[in-house]
């Protein structure tokens, strides 16, 4: 058995890099949520605002980084990574689509009855 077979490699730099990326994405989400630019918030694309689409994409990117690095998916076999990641991606897309469709329906039905505060 080789002496380097059980050598431990420090992942401190990688952890700080992922922490920085996740922090940056979170800061962007918070700033966009506070500012809510009218061009992103009041426009409709695919039945929702571009701001919602940006939030969904940034959340999926954060989930990817958390799964990939902190749940150690990078060290797993390709088939296990694909089965976990693609299943989660499809479920997230399905759930987001369902929520957007149903939310739009509820908004359309209740609009005459309720004053929405935007």
C-alpha positions as CSV (number, residue, x, y, z in Angstrom):
1,X,0.0,0.0,0.0
2,X,1.4,3.4,-0.9
3,X,2.1,5.9,1.8
4,X,0.0,8.6,0.0
5,X,-3.1,6.4,-0.2
6,X,-4.6,7.8,3.0
7,X,-3.3,11.4,2.7
8,X,-5.7,14.0,4.0
9,X,-6.2,17.0,1.8
10,X,-7.5,20.2,3.5
11,X,-10.6,21.7,1.9
12,X,-10.4,25.0,3.9
13,X,-9.9,27.1,0.8
14,X,-12.7,25.4,-1.1
15,X,-15.1,25.8,1.9
16,X,-14.3,29.6,2.1
17,X,-14.8,29.9,-1.7
18,X,-18.2,28.2,-1.5
19,X,-19.1,30.3,1.5
20,X,-18.2,33.4,-0.5
21,X,-20.3,32.3,-3.4
22,X,-23.3,31.5,-1.3
23,X,-22.9,34.7,0.7
24,X,-22.8,36.8,-2.6
25,X,-25.9,35.1,-4.0
26,X,-27.8,35.6,-0.7
27,X,-26.7,39.3,-0.6
28,X,-28.0,39.7,-4.2
29,X,-31.3,38.1,-3.3
30,X,-31.7,40.3,-0.2
31,X,-30.9,43.5,-2.2
32,X,-33.3,42.5,-5.0
33,X,-36.0,41.7,-2.4
34,X,-35.6,45.1,-0.7
35,X,-35.3,47.2,-3.9
36,X,-37.8,45.3,-6.1
37,X,-37.0,47.2,-9.3
38,X,-40.2,47.9,-11.2
39,X,-38.7,46.6,-14.4
40,X,-38.2,43.2,-12.8
41,X,-41.2,43.2,-10.5
42,X,-44.1,44.5,-12.6
43,X,-43.2,42.9,-15.9
44,X,-44.7,39.4,-16.8
45,X,-42.7,36.7,-18.5
46,X,-43.9,33.1,-18.6
47,X,-46.8,34.0,-16.2
48,X,-44.6,35.5,-13.5
49,X,-42.2,38.4,-13.0
50,X,-38.6,38.3,-14.0
51,X,-37.8,38.9,-10.3
52,X,-39.4,35.6,-9.4
53,X,-37.5,33.8,-12.1
54,X,-34.2,35.4,-10.8
55,X,-35.1,34.3,-7.3
56,X,-35.8,30.7,-8.4
57,X,-32.6,30.4,-10.4
58,X,-30.5,31.8,-7.6
59,X,-32.1,29.5,-5.1
60,X,-31.4,26.5,-7.4
61,X,-27.8,27.6,-7.7
62,X,-27.5,27.8,-4.0
63,X,-29.0,24.4,-3.5
64,X,-26.6,23.0,-6.1
65,X,-23.5,24.4,-4.2
66,X,-24.8,23.2,-0.9
67,X,-25.5,19.7,-2.2
68,X,-22.4,19.5,-4.3
69,X,-19.8,20.6,-1.7
70,X,-21.3,20.3,1.8
71,X,-23.1,17.0,1.1
72,X,-20.0,15.7,-0.6
73,X,-21.7,14.8,-3.9
74,X,-18.5,15.8,-5.8
75,X,-16.8,12.7,-4.3
76,X,-19.6,10.3,-5.3
77,X,-20.0,8.2,-8.4
78,X,-21.4,9.8,-11.5
79,X,-24.6,7.7,-11.5
80,X,-25.4,8.6,-7.8
81,X,-24.7,12.3,-8.4
82,X,-26.9,12.3,-11.5
83,X,-29.7,10.4,-9.8
84,X,-29.8,12.8,-6.8
85,X,-29.2,16.0,-8.6
86,X,-31.4,15.5,-11.6
87,X,-34.3,14.2,-9.4
88,X,-34.0,17.2,-7.3
89,X,-33.8,19.6,-10.3
90,X,-36.9,18.1,-11.9
91,X,-38.9,18.2,-8.6
92,X,-37.9,21.8,-8.0
93,X,-38.9,22.8,-11.5
94,X,-42.2,20.9,-11.2
95,X,-43.0,22.5,-7.8
96,X,-42.1,26.0,-9.0
97,X,-44.2,25.6,-12.1
98,X,-47.1,24.3,-10.1
99,X,-46.8,27.1,-7.5
100,X,-46.7,29.8,-10.2
101,X,-49.7,28.4,-12.1
102,X,-51.8,28.0,-9.0
103,X,-50.7,31.3,-7.6
104,X,-51.6,33.0,-10.8
105,X,-55.0,31.3,-10.8
106,X,-55.7,32.3,-7.2
107,X,-54.7,35.9,-8.0
108,X,-57.0,36.0,-11.0
109,X,-60.0,34.5,-9.1
110,X,-59.6,36.6,-6.0
111,X,-58.5,39.9,-7.6
112,X,-62.1,41.3,-7.8
113,X,-62.7,40.4,-4.2
114,X,-59.4,41.3,-2.5
115,X,-57.2,44.4,-2.7
116,X,-53.6,43.2,-3.2
117,X,-50.9,45.4,-1.7
118,X,-48.0,45.5,-4.0
